[in-house]
Amino acid sequence: MNNTYYDTVDLLEKMEVDRDYILGWMGGFLGSPPREEQRATDAYAAGYEDGRNHTTASAENFKN
């Protein structure tokens, strides 16, 4: 795996982005199935979508 995954997760953690966003981003980036609807938060859904698109466009909206 290239460093994009690790570098982006490190950046998101340093930005103090919501943990659900980070978990969603990781799942989307790796192509994992999304969480069940009742367990998915707005932060997770945004992170998952950004991860699928290999971007962090919504990360600023979910800073702690």
SELO-334100 format. One line per field, with one value per residue: residue number from 1; x, y, z of N, C-alpha, C in turn; residue in one letter. Coordinates in steps of 0.2 Angstrom, whole numbers, plus 2048, in hexadecimal, padded with zeros to 3 digits. Example, Ala and Ser with C-alpha at 12.3 -4.5 7.8 and 13.67 -1.06 7.14 Angstrom:
<atoms>
num: [1; 2]
nx: [842; 840]
ny: [7E4; 7F5]
nz: [827; 823]
cax: [83E; 844]
cay: [7EA; 7FB]
caz: [827; 824]
cx: [842; 840]
cy: [7F0; 800]
cz: [827; 827]
residuo: [A; S]
</atoms>
This chain:
<atoms>
num: [1; 2; 3; 4; 5; 6; 7; 8; 9; 10; 11; 12; 13; 14; 15; 16; 17; 18; 19; 20; 21; 22; 23; 24; 25; 26; 27; 28; 29; 30; 31; 32; 33; 34; 35; 36; 37; 38; 39; 40; 41; 42; 43; 44; 45; 46; 47; 48; 49; 50; 51; 52; 53; 54; 55; 56; 57; 58; 59; 60; 61; 62; 63; 64]
nx: [804; 802; 809; 7FF; 7F3; 7F8; 7FE; 7F3; 7EA; 7F2; 7F3; 7E5; 7E3; 7EC; 7E5; 7DB; 7CF; 7BE; 7BC; 7B4; 7B3; 7C0; 7C0; 7B6; 7BC; 7C8; 7C2; 7BB; 7C5; 7CC; 7C3; 7BA; 7AA; 79D; 797; 789; 779; 773; 77E; 786; 78D; 78B; 798; 79F; 799; 79D; 7AB; 7AD; 7A8; 7B1; 7BD; 7BB; 7BC; 7C9; 7CD; 7CD; 7C3; 7B8; 7BC; 7BF; 7B3; 7B0; 7B8; 7BE]
ny: [7FA; 80B; 81A; 824; 820; 81F; 82B; 834; 830; 833; 841; 844; 840; 849; 855; 854; 84E; 848; 838; 82E; 833; 831; 823; 81F; 825; 81C; 810; 812; 816; 80A; 802; 7FA; 7F3; 7FE; 804; 7FE; 806; 80B; 80D; 816; 826; 837; 83D; 831; 82C; 837; 836; 829; 82B; 835; 82D; 823; 82B; 82F; 83B; 849; 852; 855; 855; 861; 864; 85C; 85E; 85C]
nz: [800; 7FC; 803; 805; 80B; 819; 81C; 81A; 824; 82F; 82E; 82F; 83C; 843; 840; 848; 845; 845; 84C; 846; 839; 835; 836; 82D; 821; 820; 81E; 812; 809; 809; 803; 80A; 810; 814; 824; 82D; 82B; 837; 83F; 839; 839; 835; 834; 832; 825; 81D; 81D; 818; 80B; 807; 808; 7FE; 7F3; 7F4; 7FB; 806; 808; 810; 81D; 825; 829; 834; 83F; 850]
cax: [800; 806; 809; 7F9; 7EF; 7FB; 7FF; 7ED; 7E7; 7F6; 7F1; 7DE; 7E4; 7EF; 7E0; 7D6; 7C8; 7BA; 7BE; 7AF; 7B5; 7C6; 7BF; 7B3; 7C1; 7CC; 7BD; 7B9; 7CB; 7CE; 7BE; 7B6; 7A3; 79B; 794; 782; 776; 771; 784; 78A; 78B; 78C; 79F; 7A1; 797; 7A1; 7B1; 7AC; 7A8; 7B8; 7C2; 7BA; 7BE; 7D0; 7CD; 7CB; 7BF; 7B3; 7C0; 7BF; 7AC; 7B0; 7BE; 7BC]
cay: [800; 811; 81F; 828; 81E; 820; 832; 837; 82E; 837; 848; 845; 840; 84F; 85A; 853; 84D; 843; 831; 82B; 835; 82D; 81C; 81F; 826; 816; 80B; 814; 815; 803; 7FE; 7F6; 7F5; 803; 802; 7FD; 80C; 80D; 80E; 81B; 82D; 83C; 83D; 82B; 82C; 83C; 833; 824; 82D; 838; 828; 820; 82F; 830; 842; 84B; 858; 857; 854; 867; 865; 857; 85F; 85C]
caz: [800; 7FC; 80A; 805; 811; 820; 81C; 81B; 82B; 834; 82D; 832; 844; 845; 83F; 84D; 842; 849; 84B; 842; 833; 833; 835; 826; 81C; 81F; 81B; 80B; 805; 808; 7FF; 80F; 810; 819; 82B; 82D; 82B; 83D; 842; 835; 83B; 830; 833; 82E; 81E; 819; 81D; 814; 804; 805; 807; 7F8; 7EE; 7F6; 7FC; 80D; 807; 815; 823; 829; 82C; 839; 844; 857]
cx: [805; 805; 803; 7F5; 7F2; 7FC; 7F8; 7EA; 7EB; 7F4; 7EA; 7DF; 7E7; 7EA; 7DB; 7CF; 7C5; 7BC; 7BA; 7B1; 7BB; 7C4; 7BB; 7B8; 7C5; 7C8; 7BC; 7C0; 7CD; 7C9; 7BA; 7AF; 7A2; 798; 78C; 77F; 775; 778; 788; 788; 78D; 794; 7A2; 7A0; 79B; 7A8; 7B2; 7AC; 7AE; 7BD; 7C1; 7BD; 7C6; 7D1; 7CC; 7C7; 7BB; 7B6; 7BF; 7B8; 7AC; 7B5; 7BB; 7BD]
cy: [806; 815; 823; 827; 820; 828; 836; 836; 832; 83E; 849; 845; 846; 855; 859; 852; 848; 83C; 82D; 82D; 831; 826; 81B; 820; 820; 811; 80C; 814; 80E; 7FF; 7F9; 7F8; 7FA; 800; 802; 804; 80F; 80F; 814; 822; 831; 83C; 837; 82B; 831; 839; 82E; 826; 831; 832; 824; 824; 832; 838; 843; 851; 85A; 857; 85B; 867; 861; 858; 85F; 863]
cz: [800; 803; 80A; 80A; 818; 821; 81D; 822; 830; 833; 830; 83A; 846; 845; 844; 84A; 845; 847; 846; 83B; 830; 832; 82E; 821; 81B; 81C; 813; 807; 804; 804; 804; 80E; 815; 81F; 829; 82E; 832; 841; 83F; 838; 835; 82E; 830; 827; 81A; 818; 818; 80C; 802; 804; 800; 7F2; 7EF; 7F6; 804; 80D; 80D; 81C; 828; 82C; 832; 83E; 84B; 85A]
residuo: [M; N; N; T; Y; Y; D; T; V; D; L; L; E; K; M; E; V; D; R; D; Y; I; L; G; W; M; G; G; F; L; G; S; P; P; R; E; E; Q; R; A; T; D; A; Y; A; A; G; Y; E; D; G; R; N; H; T; T; A; S; A; E; N; F; K; N]
</atoms>
